[in-house]
Amino acid sequence: MPLIDFHTHFFPDRLMDALWRWFETHAWPIQYKQYADQAVATLRAHGVTRAVSLHYPHQPGMAESLNEWARRLGEKYPDFIVPFGSLHPDDHDKENILRTCFERYGFKGLKFHCHVQKFSPDDPRMAPVYELSQALDRVVLIHCGNGPHFKEKPTQGYGYDVTALSGADRFEKVIRKYPKLRFVVPHLGFEEMDRFVGMLKDYPNLHLDTTMAIGGFFPNPVKRGWFSENADRLIFGTDFPNIPYPWDRELKALRALELGPQAEAQILHDNAAGLLGLASK
């Protein structure tokens, strides 16, 4: 079965080193300290046929160089890496950055992290992002749930209460305003998974990814009915390489739900392929 990992992180080596230091201080030890080339090889060895490469600038002025780096990574592995772009809410000339991502680089979507980039999903600074992404039919993957929580709850090592900015209520304001925009919320919307799963029935362009939410690393219970009833709206992801356990832990947990081959194919490949405009295999 073809397999798309919709949630992997690729950064330049220096930034990856900084990320790993942060995780090991505030979150968990990293099992796979692998830079881009080795990480691609590892994913291929696990049977991944495509990987969505995600990054996010933690301060203004970084986006253009990160997006260019992601473009080059995608060109190096054109049959494997699907790069997403990003920007910081405080960046100037957002439209130019976005049009470079979409029209020059051909990126399929964008990645944002409300906690790291310190903004709320309904922040007015994000309006140009949503408007152009909707107009050009691109995907916005936005980490806007209140979790997962690490050692310093609720600051999670970010130095402020992340629940003041994120959460289902603030995200729903955005999706109501941009109903045609294709959103992906990662981690099943940690820590409000019931609420985000419930939104699927009201917002047909909303998808959730499974990243780090189903393998039992965090104590939040996962309901099999979420998957059996919403198999056409859920997408497999892992957070590789920034994980504290073997890559296939999430895959084994998904298969243990015994959803059947059709539902598994939707979650592991078909839904992601549809969002990314990839030909079915």
Buried (B, 14 or more C-beta within 10 A) or exposed (E): EBBBBBBBBBBBEEBBEEBBEBBEEBBBEBBBBBBBEEBBEBBEEBBBBBBBBBBBBBEEEBBBEBBEBBBEBBEEBEEBBBBBBBBBBBBEEBEEBBBBBBEEBEBBBBBBBBBBBBBBBBBEBBBBBBBBBBEEEBBBBBBBBBBBBBEEBBBBBBEEEBBEBBBBEBBBEBBEEBEEBBBBBBBBBBBBBBBBBEBBEEBEBBBBBBBBBBBEBBEBEBEEEBBEBBBBBBBBBBBBBBBBBEBBBBBEBBEEBEBEEEBBBBBBBBBBBBBBEBEEE
